[in-house]
Amino acid sequence: MKQYVGRVGLPSACALALLLLTVAAPATAKSREARASDEVSAAVGPPVLAVVALSEQHVTIYDADGKILRAPVSTGQPGYETPAGIYSVLEKNREHYSNLYDDASMPFMQRITWSGIALHAGQLPGHPASHGCIRLPSGFAEHLFGITKLGLRVVIVRDDMRPIGFAHAALFKPGPIVSDVATTEPATAPPRLNAEPIAMHLGAAAPDAPRTWRAVAAAKKAEADAAAKVAEDARRAVVSANAELARAARTLRMAESVKRKAEEQLQDVESALRGDVDSLSDERKAKLDEAMEKALARVEEARAKFEAAQSDSNAKLAAAAAARDAVKAAIDAKDAAAREARTALAKTAPVSVFISRKTQRVYVRQGFQPILESEVTIRDPQAEIGTVIFTALNYTDDAADLRWNALAMYPDPTNPGAPGRHGGRRGGEPRLTDAKAARSALERISIPPDTVDRIREVVSPGSAVIISDEALSNETGKNTDFVVVMSGEPQGGIKIRRRNSDSPSVSRRDPYGDYGYRRPPSYPRPYGGGGLFGLW
């Protein structure tokens, strides 16, 4: 049996596991999936880019250092074509079922449009056969599902294209916080006592050092961790104070019991002495007098111990109350610190920058939400610029800069009609992105300096800059990254899916997935349904 290796040349346990999963399946149903293992290598780093080649019917996964995985696919059949364009993973569901065709299973689903196009495990007949989705070999789909995160860029190209390492002064570098008004805190956060922007409260750098969200997030995490430790210590103090209070209460009850018995004994002696004293013998009277002295001493001692126990119990009660107040304050401080840490961390998430020649605007999104929009100037605005995606791979120069790659949608970005190098022939190497064309696209763009500064404030590894002749697809909306569909390519897989609203509402959501129609309301949901996927 062939041994499968990763990029560094060592035997790949992941690839072997995928192979075993494939071999164990019935040969009649999985014969094409078995061939997927021939081009699967072990993932070395987290995926940053997935490129689906429609002509070649395969998908290639890239990490920050290059290709790590490849497998065959089956995309949309004629009339249901998977549209070439730029997408990202919006949602993941390990066990998803279609709303039509007997709840057909669509395992390891990774959605790239809210109208229903997704990557998922499915049958691979060797040609486009889906209703717009991208079917993957089952073992590969499971492995990919386990290593991807929401936001993974998925680029669907007509002919396979390969990204290249790319550097240019126009690409964004990380910069200091310049926002007059920084990101809004979560809705659950208590209102601030003044009107200063949150960035003023998150400044962790020295006065003469620039504040960056990366540094602020690290400082705020440290503060949140410290606040969590204080809260945990306060919780332990409450437990200890309550234990001390319980012990003091037991001591007080015992002292009260001893005092009560001593007082009862004193009452017995006093009763005896109040009797017929003349009838008592001198010896009996002497014994009673001695008993009275002892009883009085016991009562005095018991009362003193009781008062001491009562005082200690009151002190322990006050200490327990103070500890409860302290733990409440510590929890409030911990929650506030955690909110600020989350707020700062959210500002370090990758951003997407989309520059449209058609609209002459730049749009910025972070965490699937719009954060900025501005006009741009494009030189020779009537001339095509192509569609190129620049992806920030990792920090360089002690986080002062970023390393990027570039991926074009076509071999000649400004001429989509030009044939690719292998023109749909399978087995050929992907065409390298034209560095000159990518450079030309960047150099035609002029962004206002204040907008550049705002973008630099939040750019980080995983961020992307997309330059395109196209406008945003109407698939771009709430809870999406930018969706850009190539207008010159077949779009059956999107046109057959009507999108009701930008919000992923269960009650109004159109059906999604490979089969694409809404289940009648009376149709039972698999396993009780529920949640966003329960109506598909």
Long-range contacts (C-beta under 8 A, 24 or more apart in sequence): 2-38, 4-37, 4-40, 4-41, 4-42, 5-41, 5-42, 6-41, 6-42, 6-43, 6-44, 6-68, 7-41, 7-42, 7-44, 7-65, 7-66, 7-67, 7-68, 8-44, 10-42, 12-41, 12-42, 13-42, 14-42, 14-43, 14-143, 15-40, 15-41, 15-42, 17-139, 17-143, 18-139, 18-140, 18-143, 19-139, 21-138, 21-139, 21-142, 22-137, 22-138, 22-139, 25-138, 29-123, 30-137, 30-138, 32-72, 32-124, 32-125, 32-126, 32-137, 33-72, 33-124, 33-137, 33-138, 33-139, 33-140, 35-72, 36-71, 36-72, 36-124, 36-137, 36-139, 36-140, 37-139, 39-70, 39-71, 40-69, 40-70, 40-71, 40-140, 40-143, 41-67, 41-68, 41-69, 41-70, 42-68, 43-68, 43-69, 43-143, 43-147, 44-68, 46-147, 46-149, 47-144, 47-147, 47-148, 47-152, 48-152, 48-153, 48-391, 48-393, 48-462, 49-152, 49-153, 49-155, 49-163, 49-391, 49-405, 49-407, 50-119, 50-152, 50-153, 50-154, 50-155, 51-155, 51-156, 51-157, 51-160, 51-161, 51-162, 51-163, 51-407, 51-430, 52-82, 52-134, 52-154, 52-155, 52-156, 52-157, 53-157, 53-158, 53-159, 53-160, 53-161, 53-430, 54-81, 54-82, 54-84, 54-128, 54-156, 54-157, 54-158, 54-159, 55-158, 55-159, 55-160, 55-420, 55-422, 55-423, 55-424, 55-425, 55-426, 56-159, 56-160, 56-422, 56-424, 56-426, 56-428, 57-126, 57-127, 57-128, 57-426, 58-160, 58-426, 59-119, 59-134, 59-136, 60-160, 60-162, 60-430, 61-144, 62-163, 62-405, 64-393, 64-394, 64-403, 64-461, 67-162, 69-140, 69-143, 69-144, 71-136, 71-137, 71-140, 72-124, 72-126, 72-137, 73-124, 73-134, 73-135, 73-136, 74-122, 74-123, 74-124, 74-125, 74-126, 74-127, 74-128, 74-129, 74-130, 74-134, 74-135, 75-128, 75-130, 75-132, 75-133, 75-134, 75-135, 75-156, 76-128, 76-130, 76-131, 76-132, 76-133, 76-492, 76-493, 77-128, 77-129, 77-130, 77-131, 78-128, 78-492, 79-492, 79-496, 80-130, 80-131, 80-132, 80-492, 80-493, 80-496, 81-128, 81-132, 81-489, 81-490, 81-491, 81-492, 81-493, 82-117, 82-128, 82-130, 82-132, 82-133, 82-134, 82-156, 82-493, 83-117, 83-132, 83-156, 83-485, 83-486, 83-489, 83-490, 83-491, 83-492, 83-493, 83-494, 84-156, 84-157, 84-158, 84-409, 84-485, 84-486, 84-489, 85-155, 85-156, 85-473, 85-483, 85-484, 85-485, 85-486, 85-489, 86-153, 86-154, 86-155, 86-156, 86-387, 86-389, 86-409, 86-466, 86-468, 86-482, 86-483, 86-484, 87-112, 87-113, 87-117, 87-153, 87-154, 87-155, 87-156, 87-481, 87-483, 88-112, 88-150, 88-151, 88-152, 88-153, 88-154, 88-352, 88-480, 88-481, 88-482, 89-119, 89-148, 89-149, 89-150, 89-151, 89-152, 89-154, 90-114, 90-150, 90-368, 90-479, 90-480, 90-481, 91-150, 91-504, 91-532, 92-145, 92-148, 92-150, 93-533, 94-145, 96-120, 96-513, 96-533, 96-536, 97-526, 97-533, 97-536, 98-513, 98-514, 98-515, 98-536, 99-511, 99-513, 99-515, 99-517, 99-518, 99-519, 99-523, 99-535, 99-536, 100-511, 100-515, 100-516, 100-517, 100-519, 101-515, 103-526, 104-514, 104-515, 106-133, 106-513, 106-514, 107-138, 107-141, 107-142, 108-136, 108-138, 108-141, 108-142, 108-144, 108-145, 109-513, 110-144, 110-145, 110-148, 110-152, 111-512, 112-154, 113-475, 113-480, 113-483, 113-494, 113-497, 114-475, 114-477, 114-479, 114-480, 114-499, 114-502, 114-504, 114-509, 114-512, 115-475, 115-494, 115-497, 115-498, 115-499, 115-510, 115-512, 116-497, 116-510, 116-511, 116-512, 116-513, 116-516, 117-493, 117-494, 117-497, 117-512, 118-512, 118-513, 118-514, 119-144, 119-154, 120-513, 120-514, 122-514, 130-493, 130-514, 131-493, 131-496, 131-514, 131-515, 131-516, 132-492, 132-493, 132-494, 132-496, 132-497, 132-514, 132-516, 133-493, 133-513, 133-514, 135-514, 151-350, 151-368, 151-462, 151-481, 153-389, 153-391, 153-464, 153-481, 155-389, 155-407, 155-409, 157-409, 157-410, 158-409, 158-410, 158-416, 158-420, 158-486, 158-489, 159-410, 159-411, 159-419, 159-420, 159-421, 159-422, 159-423, 159-424, 159-431, 160-420, 160-422, 160-428, 160-430, 160-431, 161-407, 161-408, 161-409, 161-410, 161-411, 161-430, 161-431, 161-432, 161-433, 162-407, 162-429, 162-430, 162-431, 162-432, 162-433, 163-391, 163-405, 163-406, 163-407, 163-433, 164-405, 164-406, 164-407, 164-432, 164-433, 164-435, 164-438, 165-403, 165-404, 165-405, 166-390, 166-404, 166-405, 166-406, 166-433, 166-435, 166-438, 167-403, 167-404, 168-404, 168-439, 168-442, 170-442, 170-443, 170-445, 171-390, 171-392, 171-402, 171-404, 171-442, 171-465, 172-353, 172-392, 172-402, 172-452, 172-455, 172-456, 172-459, 172-463, 172-465, 173-400, 173-401, 173-402, 173-456, 173-459, 174-212, 174-214, 174-395, 174-399, 174-400, 174-401, 174-402, 174-456, 174-459, 174-460, 175-210, 175-212, 175-453, 175-456, 175-457, 175-459, 176-210, 176-211, 176-212, 176-457, 177-210, 177-211, 177-212, 177-213, 177-216, 177-457, 178-450, 178-453, 178-454, 178-457, 179-454, 179-457, 182-347, 183-343, 183-346, 183-347, 183-371, 185-339, 185-340, 185-343, 186-339, 186-342, 186-343, 188-339, 189-336, 189-339, 190-336, 198-340, 198-343, 201-340, 202-340, 202-343, 202-344, 212-457, 213-344, 213-347, 213-348, 213-457, 213-458, 214-348, 214-399, 214-460, 216-344, 216-347, 217-341, 217-344, 217-345, 217-347, 217-348, 219-344, 220-337, 220-340, 220-341, 220-343, 220-344, 220-345, 221-341, 221-344, 221-345, 223-337, 223-340, 223-341, 224-334, 224-337, 224-338, 224-340, 224-341, 226-337, 227-330, 227-333, 227-334, 227-336, 227-337, 227-338, 228-334, 228-337, 228-338, 230-330, 230-333, 230-334, 231-327, 231-330, 231-331, 231-333, 231-334, 233-330, 234-323, 234-326, 234-327, 234-329, 234-330, 234-331, 235-327, 235-330, 237-323, 237-326, 237-327, 238-320, 238-323, 238-324, 238-326, 238-327, 240-323, 241-316, 241-319, 241-320, 241-322, 241-323, 241-324, 242-320, 242-323, 244-316, 244-319, 244-320, 245-313, 245-316, 245-317, 245-319, 245-320, 247-316, 248-309, 248-312, 248-313, 248-315, 248-316, 248-317, 249-313, 249-316, 251-309, 251-312, 251-313, 252-306, 252-309, 252-310, 252-312, 252-313, 254-309, 255-302, 255-305, 255-306, 255-308, 255-309, 255-310, 256-306, 256-309, 258-302, 258-305, 258-306, 259-299, 259-302, 259-303, 259-305, 259-306, 261-302, 262-295, 262-298, 262-299, 262-301, 262-302, 262-303, 263-299, 263-302, 265-295, 265-298, 265-299, 266-292, 266-295, 266-296, 266-298, 266-299, 268-295, 269-295, 347-457, 347-458, 348-458, 348-460, 349-458, 349-460, 349-462, 350-392, 350-460, 350-461, 350-462, 350-463, 350-464, 351-455, 351-458, 351-459, 351-460, 351-463, 351-464, 352-463, 352-464, 352-466, 352-481, 352-482, 353-455, 353-463, 353-464, 353-465, 353-466, 354-466, 354-468, 354-472, 354-482, 354-484, 355-445, 355-447, 355-465, 355-466, 355-467, 355-468, 356-468, 356-469, 356-470, 356-471, 356-472, 357-381, 357-384, 357-385, 357-467, 357-468, 357-469, 358-469, 358-470, 358-471, 359-471, 359-472, 362-447, 362-451, 363-472, 363-482, 364-454, 364-455, 364-458, 365-481, 365-482, 366-458, 368-478, 368-479, 368-480, 368-481, 369-479, 371-458, 372-451, 372-454, 372-455, 374-447, 374-448, 374-451, 375-448, 376-445, 376-446, 376-447, 376-448, 377-445, 377-446, 378-444, 378-445, 378-446, 379-443, 379-444, 379-446, 380-444, 383-414, 384-414, 384-415, 384-469, 385-413, 385-414, 385-440, 385-441, 385-444, 385-467, 385-468, 385-469, 386-410, 386-412, 386-413, 386-414, 386-416, 386-437, 386-441, 386-467, 386-468, 386-469, 387-413, 387-466, 387-467, 387-468, 387-469, 387-470, 387-484, 387-486, 388-413, 388-433, 388-437, 388-438, 388-441, 388-466, 388-467, 388-468, 389-464, 389-465, 389-466, 390-438, 390-442, 390-464, 390-465, 390-466, 390-467, 391-462, 391-463, 391-464, 392-459, 392-460, 392-461, 392-462, 392-463, 392-464, 393-461, 394-461, 395-460, 395-461, 402-459, 402-460, 402-461, 402-463, 406-433, 406-435, 406-438, 407-433, 408-433, 408-434, 408-437, 408-438, 409-486, 412-437, 413-437, 413-438, 413-441, 416-486, 416-488, 417-488, 441-467, 442-467, 474-499, 475-499, 477-501, 477-502, 477-503, 478-502, 478-503, 478-504, 479-503, 479-504, 504-532, 506-531, 506-532, 506-534, 506-535, 507-535, 509-535, 509-536, 511-535, 511-536, 512-536
